[in-house]
């Protein structure tokens, strides 16, 4: 910053989730909370694209979620 120059102010709008087609606001590491869980489970890449074996992994993810609900109740 030189003499007499003011710092440049850049307006940042709402940042959306990086996952394809998602319009939810970003919550963690460029993903919304739901898609962050998908990323952790390996359903989407860090660019937000579905992996090649998405259907197979999604079945495992649903089974994992059902198991987690069981443990929270018990």
N, C-alpha and C positions, 0 to 999 in steps of 0.2 A: 504494500500500500504506500503510495507516494504522498508527497506533501499536498494537503488540501483535497485528496481523493476520499470519497466516502466509500465504505464497504458496499459491495453489491448485494442486494437483497433478492433472493430467488424465492418465489412463491411455490410451495409444494402442495399439490392437491392431494386428495385422498389416494392412498396407494392400495391397489387391489391385490388379492391373492394371485400368485403366479400360475396356478393350475388352470389348464385350458377351460374356458367358459365360466369360470367362477368370478363373481362380482363382489364377494364379501371383502371387507377390509382386511388388510394384512395384520396378522397378530404375532406370528413367530417365524423368523427366518424366511420372509417373503411369502408365507402361506397363511391361510386362515387356520383356525384351530383344527377343523376337520381334516383339511388336506395336509396339515403338518403331521397328523397321525398317519395318514396314508404314506407320506414321504418316509417316516420312520419305519413303517412296515415294509417298504420297498415296492409300493404300488405305483408310485410316480417318481420320475427323475427329478434332479434339482432344478431342471428347466421347467417342470410342471407338466411333462408329457407322460402318458401312461406307458408302462413297460410292456414288453412283448407278450409276457405270460400273465397279463393283468387279471384275466378271468379266473385262472387257477389260484393266484395269490389272493384275490378278493374273497374267494370261498374260504381260504384259511383265515383271512382277516375277520370275516363274519363269525366263524367258529371261535376265534380268540375273543371277540367282543362278547359273545354269548357266555363264554366261560367266565369273563370278568364280571358280568352282571350277576352270575351265580355266587361268586366269591364276595361281592359287595353285600348281597342279601344275607348270606349266612353268617 
